[in-house]
Amino acid sequence: MRDDHEELLARNPALLSRCFWHLARKYGETAEGPAPGLPIFLVGAGLLFHRDTVDKVHRMNFDSRFLKVVAERPDLLGGLQSRVEGAFGASLVALQVGVASELLQRDGGSGFPTFRALGGADLPVALREPSSSGEMIAAAKRLGAWFALEPFEVIQRQLVIEF
């Protein structure tokens, strides 16, 4: 078995596509229509691929904000820039899988592309999360709500990340 076996499993594009669907769906609900842009998914992957961040975020309230996470656990920001950059490839693959499987719809326009969650109130039964990924899904939903509550520039400052 490889040393990075668990990390490879966590970076599974199908799992990340499911997380992105929940993130996009909650973002759309909270923002009342608009779809999240590409940078939101990139930052989301950097946060979702960090176990301590998922452990903290998945139990928080939907109306909380990133500032609460930063105030309570500033250590979670350590290495976030490199985690976002390291998750870039996996994020793009997961978005491609999401679009190809019709979980997500890519919208064009000026600036970064946006991705909208397709379908009903939940994923098809075959794609719903097993209990082992429930924390990542819950964290993705909260991230979607939080991203919709603040302009992305504010989130960038709070998380100390650059694009």
N, C-alpha and C positions, 0 to 999 in steps of 0.2 A: 504494500500500500504506500502511496506517495505521502510525503510530509504535508502537502497542501491539499489533501483529499477533502477535508471539510470545507475549505475555502472554495474549492472548485464546485462543490455541491451548492453552496450558497450563491455562487455566481451563475447559476443555471439560468439561461435566458427565458425559459418558460416560467420559472418562479418569479423572476424580475418582471416579466410581462404581466403576470397576474397582479403583482404589487403595483405596477404602473397603472393598470386598469382601475384599481381601487383608488389610487392617488388622483387620477384624472376625474373619476366619477365624483369623489368628495369635493375636489376643487370646483368642478362645474356646479354642484349643488350649492356650495358655500358662496361662490361668486355669482350665482344666479345666471349662468349661461356661458361665460367665456371659458375657453379651453386653456390649459396650461401650456406654456412654451417650453421649448427644448431645454433651456438652462434649468428649469425647475426639475425636470427628470434627471438631469446630470447631478444636481445637488442631492436630489432624493436618493439616488443610488449610492452616493458617497455616505449618506446617513444610514441607509438601510443595510449596507454591507459592514456596519460597525456594531458588534454585539452589544456593547455597553450603551450605545445610543438607542438601539431598539428596545433594550430592557427599560430604559428611562421613559422613552416616548410612548410606548404602547399602552401605558396605564394612565396617561395624562388626559385631561379634559379636551374636548374638541375646541372649546373657545379659548383655551390657553394660547400662548404665542411663543415664538422662539425665544423671546426675551426671558421668559420664565425658565426655560431649559438652560439658557446661558447663565442666568443668575444662580440657579441651583447646582448646576454641574458644569462649570467653566472648563473642566478638564476634557470634556467631550469635544471641544473645539480643537484640541491639540491634534495636528495631523489631518484635519478635515480637508484642507486644500489638496494635499497629496492623495487622500482617499477619493476625492471628486475626480481628480485627474486620472487616477488609476482605474476608476470605474467607467471612464469614458467609452471604451470599446464595448464593454458589456452592456452599457446603457443603450448604445446605438443598435446592437444586435437584438436586445430585448424589445426595443421600439419596432424594429423590422419584423420580429416574430409577432408582436401585437397587431401590427397593421396587416401582415400576411394572413393571420388567423382571424381577422375581422373583429378583434377585441377593441382595437383602437382605430380611429380615423385620423389621417394626417390632413391638417388644414394648412393652406398656404397663406399668402399675404405678405405684407412687408415685415421685415425683421425675421426673427427666428420662426421656424414652423411650430405649429401647435398640434396637440394630439388630444382628441376627444374620445371618451369612453363610449363604446357602442353597446347596445343590448338593453336588457331590462334592469331590474333592481339588483340582480346578482349575476355572477358568472354562471355559465352552463354547469350542470351538476358534475360533469366529468372534470371540470377545471377548478372546482371549489377547493379551498385549502384543506389539506389534512391538518390534524391537530399540531403537527410539528412546525408548520409555518404560520400558525395563527398569530404569533407575536409580530412577525414581519408585516402581515396583512393589516393588523390593527395599527401598527406604526405608520404604514403607508397611508391609511385613511386619515390619520391625524395630520400627517405632513401635508396631504392634499388640502385639508381645511385650513391649516396654518398658512400655507403658501397663498391661499386665496384672500386671507385677511390683511395682508400687508403688501405694499409694492415690493417688487423683487429687489430694488435698490436698497431698501431698508433691511431686508433679510440678508443681503450680501454684507452689509455693515455689521449686523448683529452676529453673523456667523464668521466674520473676518475671512471672506473668500473673494477671489477676483476671477473675472472672465476676460 
